[in-house]
Amino acid sequence: MSDPTPALADPAVNADASTGAASSSVETALLDRVQAPEGQGREIQDAATREVIGRAPVHSVDDLDAAIARAKAAQPAWEAKGHDERSRLLLEAADRVDAAADALARILSREQGKPLNGPGARFEVGACSAWLRTAAGTPLEPQVVVDDGEVYAELVYRAAGVVGAIGPWNWPMMIAIWQIAPALRMGNTVVVKPSEYTPLSVLSLLAVLNDVLAEDVLVGISGDREVGARLASHPDIDKVMFTGSTATGRKIIESSAGNLARLTLELGGNDAGIVLPDADPEAIAEGLFWGAFINTGQTCAALKRLYVHDSIYDDVVAALGALAEQVPMGVGLDEENVLGPLQNRQQFDIVSRLVEDAKAQGGRVVAGGEPAPELGELFYRTTIVADVADGVALVDEEQFGPALPVIRYTDIEEAIASANRLDVGLGASVWSNDRDRARAVAARIQAGTVWINSHGGVHPMIPFGGVKGSGYGLEFGVEGLKAVAVPQVING
């Protein structure tokens, strides 16, 4: 299974059932803290059952302006606490996340749709505390750049100021922490704008963090796209971090022109995987499957198009099809499920359209290929489509859902050219029994990260970012701390 947080415990381990009543009580209390008063706000539905789970606040641009003003006023005192104290508070915040983990996971599972188990909601909440601890514990020492006896100069990093964090709906809590944790560690204050699809889970996470943090150091704003655009263009925002579509990323670049805010953009991807002829189909099948279908395929750096050498093509396709039929899908609160629905109708319609087009163009459905209405309104069966080629929409467009096209190739030059032909470059992977050969192929792929014999795994100390239409800037580790700071040279 592709593991985006390898330092965490096995995500497939179920929680003790005896904790259910307690976590449900904490869940209710958290939702009461963050949702709009009765009769106000916007209804948020359970992604799997379509039941209303709460009402999200609908903040205005004026609310955003006020929040930014408060964050700006709080920033100097937060930066003055120094690295040690800020790190101590982040570690305490991580402890609070762990204490509320199952309640947070239940809110996330209902709102986003991902199951509690497998690489799902409990897994995501565990990643939140892991990234908080890593941001707190990663040293960033001054760098001496010249010391020749006559000149002494060192490079240091200071807080940027106020960071605007705009998050997606697919991994809403985890990606929020990817933005929040390094920003706070470096002395910034943060204004968070979650996706309109998943505001309650993020606001609940912020409520837990704010039980530790000083007032106005971390502020959440739940609003529409107009609020997001204002956040990117606001004159008092010094840094914008955004994870989402390439189209929205381009708009953020335009919005930030007036305030010259620094940007970190993790945008869309259409990650290619290349399976070399010496790979063992049975040995790699599970890694390929979870590389593609983690979070029901709703992951920016998921495996989205797979190129397999002709000599083992049929065996790889058969192994993937067997897994697709076996892995349980259903309502996320049911402990046995590890795949869930599409989060929203728009994404469901995209997946349906792309699969139907692939079938019309001769694609062979090995597994799935249709909705699963008996499971719920937004469920789509785990789908493997073989015998397609470049130019088919399912290959060329980012499906962001449970449908994987598998393309046959005979020459490695052909496969590398196919992997590089699109204007995206977030991740890619090469699969082979010969590590040196795989690394040689990896070096020729245009992507921010190329994994070997796995796909999509991220680590809090390994830099992560895209190229081409997948954005720019790095997150995680030392480079991630630098990205939410401004460099300063002390000369003399």
N, C-alpha and C positions, 0 to 999 in steps of 0.2 A: 504494500500500500504506500502510495506517495505520501510523505509525512512533512507538512509544512513547518512543523515545530519538533525536530528530532530530539530535543532535550526533554520533551514532556513524557509523562507516563503513557502507557498504551491507551489510546482513546477509545478502544472498543470495550473497555471494562465498564460495566454498568454501575450506576450509583446504588448504594444500599437502599432498598425499598423503604426502610424505616425512616429515612430522611424525607420522604415525600411530603408528609403533612407539614413539616417544619418549613421546607423550601416553598411550598405553596403559600404559606402565611407570609413569608418574606417577599415572595413574588407580588402578592396583593399589596403589601405595604409599599414596595418600590413603585408599582404602577400608580398607586394613590399619590405618591410624592411628585410624579412627573407629568401625569396626564392633565388635560384641560379640565376645568370645573364642569360639573354636570350641565349638559345642554349646550356646551361650547366646544370649539375645536373641530377636528376632522376625524371621522371614524377610521380605525385601523382594523383590518380583518386578519384573522388567522389564515395564513397562506394555504394550509391544507384543508381546513374545514369551512372556511369563509365566514366563520362566526366573528362577531365584533369582540375584540379583546380590550379595547380602550379607545380613548379619544386623544389624539395628539394636539398639543398647542399649535396654533397658527400665528406665528410672530410676523410682524410687519417690518418694513425697512426702518421705520422709526425705532422699533424695538431693537433692531440690529445696531443702529447708530448708538443707542444708549448702552448696549452691551459692550461695544468696542470702546466707548469712552470709559467705562468702568474698568475694562481690562487694561487700557493704557495707563490709567491712574494707579492700578495695582502693580504694574510691571517693575518699577524701580525698586520697590521694597522686596519683591520676590527675587530679583537678581541679586540684591544686596545680601541675601541669606547665604550665598556662596554654594559651591558644589556639594560640600559635605552635608549641609543641612537639607538642601533640595533632594539629594540622593536618599537621605534618611526618610524623608517624607514620601518619596516614591516607593520605597520598600514597605513602609507602613500601608500605603495605598494598595500595594500588591497583596498584602495580608488581608485587607478588607475585601478585595475581589475574591480571594480564595474562600473567605468565610461566607460570602453570598453567592458562591459559584453556581450551585444548583438552581437557585431562584433566577439568576441571570440567564442561565442556560434555557430554562423553561420559557422565559419571555422571548428570548432569541428564537427558539425553535418554533414558537407559535407565530411570531411576526414574520420571520424570514422564511420558514418552512423546513429548514434543515433538521434532520433527526437529532435527538439527544446524543445518540451513540455513533460509533464509527468516527470518521473525521468530520464530526458535526458540531453541535452546539456546545457540549461539554468540552470538546477539543478546542473550540474557538475561545471560550472563556479561559481555559488553561493557558492558551497562548497570550492572552492579555496580561496575566500576572507574570509570565515568563519574560515578555518584552519590557514590562515595567522594571523588573529586577535587572535585566541586562542594561537598560539605559542608565539605571542608577549606579551600576558597578563598572561601567566602561570608563577607563581613564582617558583623559585628553590633555596631555602635557604640553606646555610651550615647546615649540620646535626652534632650536638654535639653527639659523640659516647661515650665519657667518660669525666666526670667532677666530680671527687670524692674528690677534695680538694688537691690532690697530682699530679694527671695526668689530663691534659686537651687535648683532641684530637677531631678534627672535620673533617668531610668528605666534600670536595667541588668538583665541577665538572668544568673542563676546556675544551676548544675547543680541538677536536681531531686533526685538521689541515685541510687537503683537503679531502672533501667527494666526492666520485664518485657515482652518482645517475643514475641507469639504470632502465628505466621504460617500461611498457607494452603498448599495443595498445587499450585495452578495456576501461579504464578510464585514458587516457593519461595525461590530465591536472591535474585532482584531485590527482592522485597518485604521479605525479611530485611534487606537492605542499606538499603532505605528507612527502616527502623526503627533499625538499628544506627548508620549513619554520622552522622546528626545528633545522636543521643544521646551517642555517644562524643565528638564534636567539642565539645559543650557541657559536658563534664566528668563525665558520668554513667558508671557501669558498667552492663552489660547482661547480663541472663539471657534466653537465647533458647530458646523452646520451639517447634520446628518441628512441622508436621503429622505425624500418625502415618503418613500415606501417603508422605511424601517426606522422611524424616529424614536419609538418607545424603548427599544433595546439600548440604543446609544444614550438616550437621556437617563435611563436607569443606571447604566454604567457610570455616567458622569456624577450622578447622585452619590454613588458609593465612593468615588474618588474625592468628591467634595466634602465628605465627612472628615477628611484628613487635611485638605488643602486650605490655604487662606482664602478669604472671600474675594471673588472676582478674578482669581488667578486662572480659573477654568470656567468658561461660560458656554452653555448650549443654547442654540437658536434653532427652532423648528419652523421652517418656512418654505416657500416655493422657490422657483428658479429666479424670480426677481430678487429675492433675498440673497441667493447665491451669487448672482451677478454683482450686487452691491458689495458683498463681502470681498470679492476679488478686486474691485475698483476703489474701495474706500481709501481715502488719503492717510488714514492712521493704521492701515494694515501694512506691515513690513515684510511679511513672508506669506505666501500662499502655498499650501500643500493640497493637491487634488488627486484623487483616484477615481477614474471613470472613463467615459468614452472619449475617443480622439476628437470627435466633433465638439464636445463640450470643452475639452482641453484647449482647443483653438480659440473658443470664445473667451476663455479665461485669460489667455495670452493677450487678446485684444483688450479685455477689461482692465488688465493690469498695466497697460501702457501709460496711463496717466499718473499712477502713483509709483511706477518703477519698482513694484514689489518683486522680491526674489521669488522664484518659482521652483517647486518640485512637482513634476507631472508624471504620474504612473497611469498610462492610458491603455487603450484597447490592444488586444493581441490576437494573433491567429497562429498560435505556436505549432510548428512542424516537428514531427518526430521522424527519424530515419532509422530503419532497422536494416542492419548489414547482413549479408548472407550467412555469416558464421554464427549468428545469434540462435539461441535455443528457444523456440516458440513457447513451449510450456513453462520454461523458467522465467520468461519476461512477461507472460500474459497478465499476471496480477499487477505488476508495476505499470504496464501500459494502461490497464483498465482504470486504476485509481488516478493515474496521471491525467486521464481524460475526464473521468466522471466524479472526481471529488466535488462535493457540494452540488451534485447532479449537473456537473459541467459548467456551473455558474461561477467560474474563476478566471480572472484575467490571464493568468499564466498556466491555464490548463492545456493539455495536449488536444489540439483541435483539428489536425489533419495528419494522417499517418502514412508515410511512404515505406513500403515493404518490398524487399527484393523478391523477384519472381520465384526464386528457388524455394522459398519458405512462405510465400504469400498465403496459400490456401491453409496451411497449418496455423499461422498467426490469426487469420480471420476466424477459423473455427474455434480456436481457444478463446478469443474475445467474445464471440457469440455465445459460447457456453456460459461464460461468466455473466454476461448481460442478462441471461435468462434466470440466473441463480440468485443474484444479489437482491435482498429484499428491499422493496420500495413501499412507502406508505406514510401515514400520519406520523409526524416526528415525535410525538409524546409516547408512542408505542415503542417499548424498549427494543424490540427485535429489528426495527427498521434502520437502515443506514443510508438510504436514498430517499429524497422527498420530492415535493412538487417544484415546478417553476414558481418563482416568487410572485410574478404578476402576469396579467393577461397579455400585455404587450410582448413580453419575452416568450410566452407560450405560443403566440401567433407567429413570431419569427421562426422558432424551431419547426413548427408545423409547416410553414411555407417552404423552408429550405429542404425538409425531408420530402415533401410532395414533389418539389421540383427535381430533386435527385432521382426519385423513382421515375418521373416522366422522361428523364434523360438516360434511362437504362440502368440506373443503380440497382444493385441486388440487395434487398433487405435481408440481413442474416439474423437479426434479432430486432424486436420492437417495430418501429416504423409507424406508430400510430398512438393517439392519446389513450389514456387508461381511465375512462370516466367512472368506472366502478370504484376507483380509489378517491376520486375527487375532481373538481372542476379544472384544476391546473396541473394535473399529473400527465406526464408524457413518458411512454415506455422507454427504457434504456435501449438505445438504437445503434446498431452497427450497419453501415451501408458500404458494401464492397463494389468493385468494378466501376468506380467513378474516376474522373480525371481532372486535372487543372482546367479551369474554365467553368466547371459546374459550381453553382452558387454555394452549395454546402461546403465546398473546398475553399472558395475564394472569399466568402464572407464569414465573419465571426458569428457562430451560432449561439454561443453562450448558453448551452443547454445540453441535454443528454442524447446527443447524436454525433457519432464519430465516423467520418468518411475515411476509408482505407484505400490507398492508391498503389497500384503495382508499378514497380520500376525494374529496369534491367541493368542500367549503367549508373554508377555513383555520381558521375558528373551531371546526369539528368536529375537525380534526386536533389543534389545541392542547389542546382539552378532553380528547381521548383520551390525549395525551402526559402530561397532568397527573393523570389519574384514579386512578393507583395510588399506594400509600403507599411509594414509593421515589423517589429523586432523586439518583443518583450522576452520571450524564452524560446528554447528549442531543446531537442534531445537527440542523442545518438545511442543506439543499442547494439552491442557487440560483445563477443567473448574476448576480443583483442583490444585491450585498453589503449595501447599506443595507436592503433589504427583508428579507434573511435575518437581519440583526441585530435588526430590529424584532420578528420572530417569536421569535428567541432570548431576548429580554428577557422574554418572557411564559411561558417554560418553567421549571418548578420543578425545577431540577437544579443541582448544585454546579458543573458545567462544561457549557457548551454550545459545541460546535465548529461551525464553518461550513465546509462542503465537505470535511470529514474527520470521523473519529470515533475516539476512544480514544487519541489521541496525548498523551503526557505529557512534560514537560520538567523537568529538575531545578531550574529557577529559577522555575517557574510553580506557585503554590499549587494543591493538589488536595485535594478532600474532598467529602462528600455532604451532603444535607439529607433531611428526613423519615426514613423507615426505612433510609436508606443511611448513617446515622451522623452523626458530628460531629467537628470538629477538622480542622486543616489539616496537610498534609505538603508538603515541598519548599521550597527557597529560604529566604529570611529568615523567613517565617512558620513554616516547618517547624523551624527552629532554636529559635524562641521557644516552640514547642509542647512541646519536651522540656526546658524550663527553667522556673524560677520567677522572676517579676518582682520586683524590689526597687527601691523609691524611696529615693534618697539626697537628703535635704532639708536644705540648709544649706551 
